[in-house]
Amino acid sequence: MMQWEPAVDSSSSGFIPRVVLELASNTKEEAAAWLLSRIRDPQRNGGAELLVEQLGPGVGAQEKDNPNLFLVGASWPRLLSGAEDVGLFKEYSDGSMRGFTCANKHNFKHFKGEGDGFLSMSECQYIIKHELDTLRAKEETHVPGYTQAKLYPGKSIIRRLQSKGILIQMFPLHDKEDLKRLSFSWYKKVKLSLQPLDEIKHYYGEGQALYFGFLEYFTFALVPMAFIGVPYYLFDWEDYDKYVVFAVFNMIWCTVILELWKRRSASLAYHWGTLSRKKAFEEPRPGFHGVLGFNPVTGREEPLYPNVKRQLRIYLVSLPFVLLCLYFSLYIMMIYFLMEGWALSVHDENPTFWTGLLLFIPSIIYAVVIEVMNLIYRYAAEFLTDWENHRLESSFQNHLVLKVLVFNFFNCFASLFYIAFIMQDMALLRHSLATLLITSQILNQIMEAFLPYWLQRRRNKKMVRKVLKRRIFEDKVLPLPEQVRLEADMSMYLGTFDDYLELFLLFGYVSLFSCVYPLAAVLVVLNNITEVYSDAFKMCHVFKRPFADPAANIGVWQLAFEAMSVIAVVTNCALIGMSPQVKGYFPDSETQLILWTVAIEHGLLAFKFILTFLIPDVPKYIQIKLARLEFESLEALKKKRQLHEGKWRLQRSVRRSSEADMKAYRH
Amino acid sequence: MMQWEPAVDSSSSGFIPRVVLELASNTKEEAAAWLLSRIRDPQRNGGAELLVEQLGPGVGAQEKDNPNLFLVGASWPRLLSGAEDVGLFKEYSDGSMRGFTCANKHNFKHFKGEGDGFLSMSECQYIIKHELDTLRAKEETHVPGYTQAKLYPGKSIIRRLQSKGILIQMFPLHDKEDLKRLSFSWYKKVKLSLQPLDEIKHYYGEGQALYFGFLEYFTFALVPMAFIGVPYYLFDWEDYDKYVVFAVFNMIWCTVILELWKRRSASLAYHWGTLSRKKAFEEPRPGFHGVLGFNPVTGREEPLYPNVKRQLRIYLVSLPFVLLCLYFSLYIMMIYFLMEGWALSVHDENPTFWTGLLLFIPSIIYAVVIEVMNLIYRYAAEFLTDWENHRLESSFQNHLVLKVLVFNFFNCFASLFYIAFIMQDMALLRHSLATLLITSQILNQIMEAFLPYWLQRRRNKKMVRKVLKRRIFEDKVLPLPEQVRLEADMSMYLGTFDDYLELFLLFGYVSLFSCVYPLAAVLVVLNNITEVYSDAFKMCHVFKRPFADPAANIGVWQLAFEAMSVIAVVTNCALIGMSPQVKGYFPDSETQLILWTVAIEHGLLAFKFILTFLIPDVPKYIQIKLARLEFESLEALKKKRQLHEGKWRLQRSVRRSSEADMKAYRH
């Protein structure tokens, strides 16, 4: 086991561990020593100027425990200057949100003394992550002790260590006290109030908080639809003209709620300081590789990969692969319909309770198969997108989301489209919709929350038992080394991707076909309520704490939801056009009926786009605040310039008068 | 006649007159004197620090001449600091475009000595206009001599003088030498080269240059369509399957050229420095009125007008008015069809050459009526939009464009839609399209260029004759006072609105129905070529020089053209679906035909949106340049901060050591 002497300045009592670095247990000593010294070096020497300590072995130390766990922290002044580096926005004394600057720190609200407590834990962790990520190689040609881990001036050290497997993981620590408080107000007390979004933001950062905000908003937005849907179910309203009313309401509702969400999101992001915050310059992602060259933007040496090659990979490999998968999914769907037909024929021949149950079997099997296919495809998509070798994480994410979205949409809804528009069997559509929706919800809850929870609980108990063997605690709180090791073993939270994807599919079930199954909204509302609790629980107890993600909106998902709402207009119009009531208006000519349906659909789409245009994306009061900020900075600039010019003029006149003096003296 | 003593510092030989201010001839002396002193006052006293001289009476002075013409200029240092104020972007020594700052002036390309000639005439004029516009009242409660012309601290003086009719006009002077050179390279020499866009930008500013760039681009984009269209006309290809090919080509073409124009526009705007230039803070427009209150953004006292009132005016008055006009336009259209039917019946009864000509009469009359209605509606729309009392000129313009666009679109195309989709008479559609297109082109050229030219020529000759009466010139160049008076009498150029509107309608004729009349593209190309010449000519010789307009793109027109291209997809699909060839594929079922048409139309629309998404709006090389600039400024900021912190640390350590000295001294 290696042992590092604690650094001189980090042994002070003020050291608060915030981020954990885990190096491989067989890391060479020289590499670890070099990394620590680079992290501790002052900034003027190109270091990160952070505090770092090795984690002690703890009470339950075993031989197999990895000794190379390091705790990283920073002094308050260092964190404040880091906050300025990452462009953090904080509340100013006048209530507006402004970019934090050290020079101006005392004018910010809640800034006291040296700034202790001014930054939240998640902000501190984000700053430390940023500083570690931007710690760059100087003259080193490789990581000491690892000649194959090449470095060049300007290369991010952490990225290289990650890509070579020397750095296993870097994660922020949970804060037991805060977590307890958060989880109590979030999901432990039975309450009618909303989620504590500000506290979630405080603990997990803006990206997570926006997801939970969206989940909550989406649930509330569905409540009116659910309320209207219940009587349809209860009174068994089978007449289609009531469904027409429901569908029209549905279409307008979809558009309006998505527009209003933009405003709500802007308002949340403004108060959290991410709305006008500039994105930091993005580092290449760890897996990115290529021939060394000069980045045309930064002028730094870094791997370059020609865009043409990437495009070729996308259009010649990824695109055909996705199309093949879609074809395969269609094939599975046809098998499902064969099974469905077989079950029906069995039931018709000999209708008993058991054959009645048999009717549900194909749908349930199909729902399970869909989930499995989605899962497999997800891995394939990740592999392919990784192989496309995107330089930036954001571009990687966009391509991954697009691939997964298209397939999942197709996989989940193809059978419904087939039933609705080819078979035109509304009873079967209702039946399939219900089975798919309910089965996928149940599967999701199991896969997402209960399974990881159960695994984590086992691990947790083991650790507690191990510690209990040695000592007896009064308050069952684990000591730091055990806590860190426990968290290091927790599963990694993979971002909000899957959560948004689930909401996206639920939104599809509600909006696309709800006019034949108004109860869908009720089911989705119920699902969302349990989803809030299970997501909250898994965030707090199942996963490692994730780094904050300073998001200003829900990004590409807003677009995906809007695309879904456009498709919903088309499907709902078609369903209405196919309803017997509407057909009754055009008894003679089917052509007339279709033309009218298409005309109305075009009108609704145009109306939708105009509505999107008319509703401003940012609420007026925030627009005014942003405009005022910009106006003030312009005015300040102008004043500064005039002051500067005034000084210059003064100097010139002084010089002139002294020249005149000189002349007078000479004469 | 009043006479002002020339200001001391403006009588120097370096005074170059750039902008003319014309006050009403009965302006009270105290008001004029006050205005001049405010313009001359140094900036630290709240003045504009510009040079201003009264224009002399000239040789052909008459009693009725207005003596209150003032020439405004500025020293080079004043212009440079103004360039920084308006946020001008100029070419840096490394070839990138950067915001000009006086502190950094020597690093800009083409900057020599004190900066003479660094700014173009149009830039100087724009700066002077900006400085005059932002000349604000201090403690004055009203304009001296005019108690009804109220002022309050912060009110723009020029805006108040304009709205009270004391300031008649403010316009930039032409530069005869430059103009001669520009007009020679622009339209006087017979050439195959492109328009000198950079010179146009240099002389007229970015807004004008972008219009001419768009006109040129649009013409070139139509050339392939025109080439394909000619054989259709020559060989009289009446079979519709060739038209189907043409229509599909047409749809994809429309989408692609509009996307590529965005790239071209971004590239032009980058090189002209307007792409990343921030919009200056917008002053309320001169006609805006309301109750005095505090602007929530600037905190200044200014008239406020509640948004609710404006919305009420828009939705309760303007919208019904527009709908009424649309109804009226429909009514006129029905009369046209009655006339058309009557002419046909006369021709059928007694087919002679004269009755053959009679067939064209209704279309020609209708085309003329359409133009007249557009003209009348235009005035009504301007009146209404003015009455809606928009605070900003940009908002005023957007509402005006929307009103005029909807009506003109309806007015010009309603009859064609009626013929195509209700009457389904393709021969009549072709005939009407041709007549409308040709008549409106001829009318436009007359109204737009020849009429104003003829008027201006008469005025010009009169002035030359008047001057010639008194003196004999060797080179027929008018002296300054006559030149200024001549320009003051020229018509005002009302912006690119009408020019874009004309292009928009032409684009409609080409894209909406071109698959039944492929010759339309040829006609439009020919029209555009003459349009370049006539527009160039009228810019140079008919109108007052306009102030430069630092536009970064063609603004709302891009949106209008894109909307048109979406409508074009719908109409072309419908036309194709109605063609006998396509009908031949579905001999049994019209329903099948319509469903397929609608499905293909939806597919094309989706493809169009994806294409819009896939083609980046800004060319890669400009994206890189912009990213580099941002990266450099971030790096500079970081370096500055570290330097600052280094200093601070040094100071602290110095302080500490001196404290230690003190302690040592005490002991």
Chai-1 contact restraints between the chains, C-beta under 6 A:
chainA,res_idxA,chainB,res_idxB,connection_type,confidence,min_distance_angstrom,max_distance_angstrom,comment,restraint_id
A,Q43,B,Q642,contact,1.0,0.0,6.0,A-B,restraint_1
A,R44,B,G646,contact,1.0,0.0,6.0,A-B,restraint_2
A,F281,B,F631,contact,1.0,0.0,6.0,A-B,restraint_3
A,P296,B,I624,contact,1.0,0.0,6.0,A-B,restraint_4
A,V297,B,I624,contact,1.0,0.0,6.0,A-B,restraint_5
A,V297,B,A627,contact,1.0,0.0,6.0,A-B,restraint_6
A,V297,B,R628,contact,1.0,0.0,6.0,A-B,restraint_7
A,V297,B,F631,contact,1.0,0.0,6.0,A-B,restraint_8
A,T298,B,F631,contact,1.0,0.0,6.0,A-B,restraint_9
A,E590,B,T591,contact,1.0,0.0,6.0,A-B,restraint_10
A,T591,B,E590,contact,1.0,0.0,6.0,A-B,restraint_11
A,I594,B,I594,contact,1.0,0.0,6.0,A-B,restraint_12
A,V598,B,V598,contact,1.0,0.0,6.0,A-B,restraint_13
A,I624,B,P296,contact,1.0,0.0,6.0,A-B,restraint_14
A,I624,B,V297,contact,1.0,0.0,6.0,A-B,restraint_15
A,A627,B,V297,contact,1.0,0.0,6.0,A-B,restraint_16
A,R628,B,V297,contact,1.0,0.0,6.0,A-B,restraint_17
A,F631,B,F281,contact,1.0,0.0,6.0,A-B,restraint_18
A,F631,B,V297,contact,1.0,0.0,6.0,A-B,restraint_19
A,F631,B,T298,contact,1.0,0.0,6.0,A-B,restraint_20
A,Q642,B,Q43,contact,1.0,0.0,6.0,A-B,restraint_21
A,G646,B,R44,contact,1.0,0.0,6.0,A-B,restraint_22
